[in-house]
Amino acid sequence: QVQVRESGPGLVKPSETLSLTCTVSVSGASMRSYYWTWVRQPPGKGLEWIGYIYYDGSSDYNPSLKSRVTMSVDTSRNQFFLSLTSVTAADTAVYYCASQSWSGVQRIYYFDYWGQGALVTVSS
Amino acid sequence: DIQMTQSPSSLSASVGDRVTITCRASQTFSRSLNWYHHIPGKAPKLLIYAASTLQNGVSSRFSGSGSGPDFNLTISSLQPEDFATYFCQQTYSSPWTFGQGTKVEFK
């Protein structure tokens, strides 16, 4: 069983950097058992996958955000992090973190445990 | 990017109804399709992965079917806790993409 919780500032000024933390609780396993992913949902819009990171630092980012996104992980603190630079009003969204699992049998990734989300508003 | 189109965008139903939601992909792939349930303010919940595999702990009233480009999520007998928004997601090709959502409302 995995529990994740997002935390960070709810208000960020335009052109500044959005920084979020996801704190993970994993029962009977470790952070190394999963990939760790970020998703966002702007108000009134659909879900957008931002990217994922693995415990070894390997990652994959959505090309639409790649130039502004950095993810990192600290397994000793059971946390992973999202940094999004040069934010604008278009980055206002609920940001979710989630565990991402790989099924070797089905050969598919899926997001099995999500947080409740953190609303981040970009405004001066 | 693979575009995922869900239909309908919303529907009204009653407790006990059978409900089917469709997701169509802009490219063909076999079974790399997941379904989620989301109530605003709560954590999204994985229902089905690999098109038809029920996630552990999820009620058997949920089922998934289909193969690219068309997939279905069926709720055999709608329960009060099922009134929510449902999203499909492809993880066949990065970037992973989601459908726009189907809101299931009380009739």
Interface residues (C-beta under 8 A of the other chain):
Chain A: G46 L47 E48 W49 D60 N62 P63 S64 Y96 A98 S103 Q106 R107 I108 Y109 Y110 F111 D112 Y113 W114 G115 Q116 G117
Chain B: R31 S32 N34 Y36 G41 K42 A43 P44 K45 L46 Y49 A50 T53 Q55 F87 Q89 T91 S94 P95 W96 T97 F98 G99 Q100 G101
